[in-house]
Amino acid sequence: MTEPRSTRDAYRDHLVRMMRDDPRIVCLDTDTGLFGGVDFGDAADRYLNLGIAEQNLMGVAAGMAAAGRIPFVNTMATFAANRAAEMVKLDIAYNALPVRIAATHAGVSAGHLGPTHHALEDLGTMRAWPNMTVLAPADAATVTALLDETADRPGPVYLRLGRGPTPPLPPGLPPVRLGALHPVRTGREAVLLAVGPQLLPRCAAAVDLLAERGLAAGLLHAHTLKPFDAATLLEWAGPARLVVTVEDHWRSGGLGSLVAETLSERLPRPVLRLGLPDGFADEAGSEAWILDRAGLSPGDIAAAVAAADPGPAEAGLPSVRLVPTTIAKRSVRHG
């Protein structure tokens, strides 16, 4: 498939197929509207709309999972990570139950609804809890591959999904594997790790701009944050002068923190963390508009990498250096 498609639509369609094949699967909804008009066929009695009641959603899912079902719960990312956080932690993660949390509108994909609907902390929250698998696929094909790989995985899974259509990954790449960083571009002088459907194509464009400047950068699709593929990160970071993380998340707790933690323990390298600034966006706007204003356009990403590159003479610094990320020309105003 070459047409742009949203990861949440890919998830919905594949979930319906899984429900028809596996009678253990139950779909629990919270008036998301995602399943309007969907033909579940013989699985229709396993679709339950609980209304806007996210805490109850997690409790019901935990009970069903304890009774042998595999519930897929559907809500917005900010409600899963905040409003229902205690229930996810104690009812689901603590008991290592096989609940699948499908979290749509991740990052600022609900940018037009303002900070109440932005999810910029969910990766940090979910990866902190024991027993949790944390996934953030960047395209439709990766969604279906990871759903298949986690079909019988024990314990809970957090699946972070975008809202708008995004392009598929280029053809000819290695297959997606759960828990493995996914190579998208090769390059040895710097390595970029991107999370999410909006920022992976932006990073691919940034890599092209860096090549025009004479800087060869590689790009890894970080679709699995837990369990994290430290081995591939170390392999790619070994010859690199700079490691860069790019995410639609606050710079604390998410992919940037995870990579800095991993490298500081095993292979010190300069780390540049690009993400949303430490504040709340006080202006509503489209996802693309907010990302651009936060310095996450392809041009701004390339400029940040070029400015932070220590150069060949300084390669192999003895410790991780968290490079300041204030070079963006435009920033989201904070309240």
C-alpha positions as CSV (number, residue, x, y, z in Angstrom):
1,M,0.0,0.0,0.0
2,T,1.4,3.4,-1.0
3,E,-1.4,5.8,0.0
4,P,-1.1,7.7,3.3
5,R,-3.1,6.1,6.0
6,S,-3.6,6.8,9.7
7,T,-2.2,4.3,12.2
8,R,-5.5,4.3,14.1
9,D,-7.5,3.3,11.0
10,A,-4.9,0.5,10.3
11,Y,-5.3,-0.7,13.9
12,R,-9.2,-0.7,13.7
13,D,-9.3,-2.7,10.5
14,H,-6.8,-5.3,11.7
15,L,-8.4,-5.6,15.1
16,V,-11.7,-6.5,13.4
17,R,-9.9,-9.3,11.4
18,M,-8.3,-10.5,14.6
19,M,-11.7,-10.6,16.4
20,R,-13.2,-12.8,13.7
21,D,-10.3,-15.3,14.0
22,D,-9.8,-15.3,17.8
23,P,-12.9,-15.6,20.1
24,R,-10.9,-14.5,23.1
25,I,-10.6,-10.9,21.8
26,V,-13.0,-8.3,23.1
27,C,-13.2,-4.7,21.9
28,L,-14.1,-2.2,24.6
29,D,-14.8,1.4,23.4
30,T,-15.4,4.7,25.1
31,D,-17.5,6.6,22.5
32,T,-14.4,7.2,20.4
33,G,-16.4,7.0,17.1
34,L,-13.6,4.9,15.6
35,F,-15.8,1.9,15.1
36,G,-18.9,3.6,13.7
37,G,-20.3,1.6,10.8
38,V,-17.8,-1.2,11.3
39,D,-19.0,-4.7,10.4
40,F,-17.8,-7.1,13.1
41,G,-19.6,-10.0,11.6
42,D,-19.9,-12.9,14.0
43,A,-17.8,-11.0,16.5
44,A,-20.4,-8.2,16.9
45,D,-21.4,-9.3,20.4
46,R,-17.7,-8.8,21.5
47,Y,-17.8,-5.1,20.8
48,L,-18.9,-3.1,23.9
49,N,-19.2,0.6,24.2
50,L,-18.8,1.7,27.8
51,G,-19.2,5.4,27.2
52,I,-16.8,8.1,28.4
53,A,-15.7,6.3,31.5
54,E,-12.0,5.6,31.1
55,Q,-11.4,4.4,34.7
56,N,-14.2,1.9,34.5
57,L,-12.9,0.9,31.1
58,M,-9.6,-0.3,32.6
59,G,-11.3,-2.1,35.5
60,V,-13.7,-3.9,33.2
61,A,-10.8,-4.9,30.9
62,A,-8.7,-6.2,33.8
63,G,-11.6,-8.4,35.0
64,M,-12.2,-9.8,31.5
65,A,-8.4,-10.5,31.1
66,A,-8.4,-12.3,34.4
67,A,-11.2,-14.5,33.1
68,G,-9.3,-15.5,30.0
69,R,-10.3,-12.8,27.5
70,I,-7.9,-10.5,25.6
71,P,-9.5,-7.1,25.8
72,F,-8.5,-4.2,23.4
73,V,-9.5,-1.0,25.1
74,N,-9.9,2.2,23.0
75,T,-9.4,5.7,24.2
76,M,-7.3,8.8,23.7
77,A,-3.7,8.6,24.8
78,T,-4.0,11.4,27.3
79,F,-7.0,9.7,29.0
80,A,-5.2,6.4,29.2
81,A,-2.0,7.9,30.6
82,N,-3.6,10.4,33.0
83,R,-7.3,9.9,33.8
84,A,-7.1,6.2,34.1
85,A,-3.5,6.0,35.2
86,E,-4.1,4.4,38.6
87,M,-6.3,1.7,37.1
88,V,-3.7,0.9,34.4
89,K,-1.0,0.7,37.0
90,L,-2.8,-1.4,39.7
91,D,-5.5,-3.3,37.9
92,I,-3.6,-4.1,34.7
93,A,0.2,-3.7,35.0
94,Y,0.5,-4.9,38.6
95,N,-1.3,-8.1,37.7
96,A,0.5,-8.5,34.4
97,L,-2.9,-9.0,32.6
98,P,-3.1,-9.2,28.8
99,V,-5.0,-5.9,28.2
100,R,-4.2,-4.1,24.9
101,I,-4.5,-0.3,25.4
102,A,-5.1,1.3,22.0
103,A,-4.3,5.0,22.6
104,T,-5.3,7.3,19.7
105,H,-4.6,11.0,19.3
106,A,-1.1,10.6,20.7
107,G,1.3,13.5,20.9
108,V,-0.3,16.7,19.5
109,S,-2.4,14.9,16.9
110,A,-5.4,16.4,18.7
111,G,-3.7,19.8,18.6
112,H,-6.9,21.6,17.7
113,L,-8.4,20.6,21.0
114,G,-5.7,22.2,23.1
115,P,-3.6,20.9,26.1
116,T,-6.4,18.9,27.7
117,H,-6.1,16.5,24.7
118,H,-2.3,16.6,24.1
119,A,-0.5,13.4,25.1
120,L,3.1,14.5,25.7
121,E,3.9,12.4,28.8
122,D,2.4,9.0,28.0
123,L,5.5,7.2,26.8
124,G,7.3,8.2,30.0
125,T,4.4,7.0,32.1
126,M,3.8,3.7,30.4
127,R,7.4,2.6,30.1
128,A,7.9,3.2,33.8
129,W,5.5,0.5,34.8
130,P,6.6,-3.1,35.1
131,N,5.2,-5.8,32.8
132,M,4.2,-3.2,30.2
133,T,5.1,-3.4,26.5
134,V,5.2,0.0,24.8
135,L,4.7,0.4,21.1
136,A,4.6,3.5,18.9
137,P,4.4,2.5,15.2
138,A,5.0,5.0,12.5
139,D,3.0,3.6,9.7
140,A,0.0,1.3,8.9
141,A,2.1,-1.8,8.0
142,T,4.0,-1.6,11.2
143,V,0.8,-1.4,13.2
144,T,-0.5,-4.7,11.7
145,A,3.0,-6.4,12.1
146,L,3.2,-5.5,15.8
147,L,-0.4,-6.5,16.5
148,D,0.3,-9.9,15.0
149,E,3.5,-10.2,17.1
150,T,1.8,-9.3,20.3
151,A,-1.3,-11.5,19.7
152,D,-0.2,-14.0,22.4
153,R,2.3,-11.9,24.3
154,P,1.8,-12.1,28.1
155,G,1.1,-8.9,30.0
156,P,-0.3,-5.6,28.9
157,V,0.6,-3.7,25.7
158,Y,0.3,0.1,25.2
159,L,-0.2,0.9,21.5
160,R,0.4,4.6,20.7
161,L,-1.5,5.7,17.6
162,G,-1.7,8.8,15.5
163,R,-4.8,10.5,14.1
164,G,-4.0,11.8,10.6
165,P,-2.9,9.9,7.6
166,T,0.8,9.5,7.1
167,P,2.9,7.9,4.3
168,P,4.1,4.3,4.5
169,L,7.7,3.5,5.1
170,P,9.7,3.1,1.9
171,P,9.8,-0.4,0.3
172,G,12.7,-2.8,0.6
173,L,13.3,-2.3,4.3
174,P,14.0,-5.2,6.7
175,P,10.9,-6.7,8.3
176,V,9.5,-5.1,11.5
177,R,10.2,-7.1,14.6
178,L,8.8,-6.5,18.1
179,G,11.5,-5.1,20.3
180,A,13.9,-4.3,17.5
181,L,14.9,-0.9,16.2
182,H,14.0,-0.7,12.5
183,P,16.7,0.7,10.1
184,V,15.3,3.2,7.6
185,R,18.4,5.1,6.4
186,T,22.1,4.3,6.8
187,G,24.8,6.8,7.8
188,R,27.7,6.6,10.3
189,E,28.4,10.2,11.3
190,A,25.2,10.7,13.2
191,V,22.2,8.5,14.0
192,L,18.6,9.8,14.4
193,L,16.0,7.8,16.3
194,A,12.4,8.8,15.5
195,V,9.1,7.9,17.2
196,G,5.6,8.3,15.8
197,P,3.9,8.6,12.4
198,Q,4.5,12.3,11.9
199,L,8.2,12.5,12.9
200,L,9.6,9.6,11.1
201,P,9.0,11.1,7.6
202,R,10.1,14.5,8.9
203,C,13.4,12.9,10.0
204,A,13.8,11.1,6.7
205,A,13.5,14.5,5.0
206,A,16.0,16.0,7.5
207,V,18.5,13.2,6.7
208,D,18.3,14.2,3.1
209,L,19.0,17.8,4.0
210,L,22.0,16.8,6.1
211,A,23.4,14.8,3.2
212,E,23.3,18.0,1.2
213,R,25.5,19.6,3.9
214,G,27.9,16.7,3.8
215,L,26.8,15.0,7.0
216,A,25.9,11.3,6.6
217,A,23.2,10.4,9.1
218,G,21.4,7.1,9.7
219,L,17.7,6.8,10.8
220,L,16.1,4.3,13.1
221,H,12.4,3.8,13.5
222,A,11.9,3.4,17.2
223,H,8.5,1.6,17.2
224,T,9.2,-0.3,20.4
225,L,10.2,1.6,23.5
226,K,9.8,-1.4,25.9
227,P,11.4,-3.8,25.6
228,F,14.1,-1.5,24.1
229,D,16.7,-2.7,21.6
230,A,19.9,-1.5,23.3
231,A,22.1,-3.8,21.1
232,T,21.1,-2.1,17.9
233,L,21.4,1.4,19.4
234,L,25.0,0.6,20.6
235,E,25.9,-0.9,17.2
236,W,24.7,2.3,15.4
237,A,26.0,4.7,18.0
238,G,29.5,3.2,18.0
239,P,30.9,5.0,15.0
240,A,28.6,8.0,15.3
241,R,29.7,11.4,16.6
242,L,26.1,12.3,17.7
243,V,22.9,10.5,18.6
244,V,19.6,12.4,18.1
245,T,16.1,11.5,19.3
246,V,13.1,13.1,17.8
247,E,9.6,12.7,19.3
248,D,6.2,14.2,19.6
249,H,6.5,14.1,23.4
250,W,8.0,16.3,26.1
251,R,11.8,15.8,26.2
252,S,11.5,14.3,29.6
253,G,10.6,10.6,30.1
254,G,10.2,9.6,26.5
255,L,12.5,8.3,23.8
256,G,15.2,10.9,24.5
257,S,15.4,10.0,28.2
258,L,15.5,6.3,27.3
259,V,18.3,6.6,24.8
260,A,20.4,8.9,27.2
261,E,19.9,6.4,30.0
262,T,21.0,3.5,27.8
263,L,24.1,5.2,26.4
264,S,25.2,6.7,29.7
265,E,25.5,3.2,31.1
266,R,27.1,1.5,28.2
267,L,28.5,3.7,25.5
268,P,28.8,7.4,26.2
269,R,28.0,9.6,23.2
270,P,26.7,13.2,22.8
271,V,22.9,13.0,22.8
272,L,20.6,15.7,21.3
273,R,17.0,15.3,22.4
274,L,14.4,17.0,20.2
275,G,10.8,17.1,21.2
276,L,8.1,19.5,22.6
277,P,9.3,22.3,24.9
278,D,8.8,22.1,28.6
279,G,5.4,23.9,28.7
280,F,1.8,23.7,27.7
281,A,0.8,25.0,24.2
282,D,-1.6,27.9,24.8
283,E,-2.7,28.1,21.2
284,A,-4.7,25.5,19.5
285,G,-3.7,24.4,16.0
286,S,-3.2,21.5,13.6
287,E,-0.6,18.9,14.5
288,A,1.7,20.0,11.7
289,W,1.5,23.6,12.8
290,I,2.3,22.8,16.4
291,L,5.2,20.6,15.5
292,D,6.6,23.2,13.2
293,R,6.4,25.9,15.9
294,A,8.2,23.6,18.3
295,G,11.2,23.4,15.9
296,L,10.4,19.9,14.5
297,S,10.1,20.7,10.8
298,P,12.6,18.8,8.6
299,G,14.6,22.0,8.2
300,D,14.8,22.7,11.9
301,I,15.7,19.1,12.7
302,A,18.5,19.2,10.2
303,A,19.7,22.6,11.5
304,A,19.7,21.3,15.1
305,V,21.7,18.2,14.2
306,A,24.3,20.2,12.2
307,A,24.7,22.7,15.0
308,A,25.1,20.0,17.6
309,D,27.5,17.8,15.6
310,P,30.8,17.9,17.6
311,G,32.9,17.2,14.4
312,P,35.4,14.4,13.8
313,A,38.0,15.8,16.3
314,E,35.7,15.4,19.2
315,A,34.2,12.0,18.4
316,G,34.0,9.5,21.2
317,L,33.5,11.9,24.1
318,P,33.9,10.3,27.5
319,S,30.3,10.9,28.7
320,V,26.9,11.7,27.5
321,R,26.4,15.4,26.9
322,L,22.8,16.5,26.7
323,V,23.0,19.2,24.1
324,P,20.8,22.3,24.7
325,T,17.8,22.3,22.4
326,T,17.0,26.0,22.2
327,I,18.1,26.6,18.6
328,A,14.6,26.5,17.1
329,K,13.6,29.7,15.5
330,R,10.0,29.2,16.5
331,S,8.7,27.9,19.8
332,V,5.3,27.2,21.2
333,R,4.3,29.8,23.7
334,H,3.8,28.6,27.2
335,G,1.1,29.4,29.7
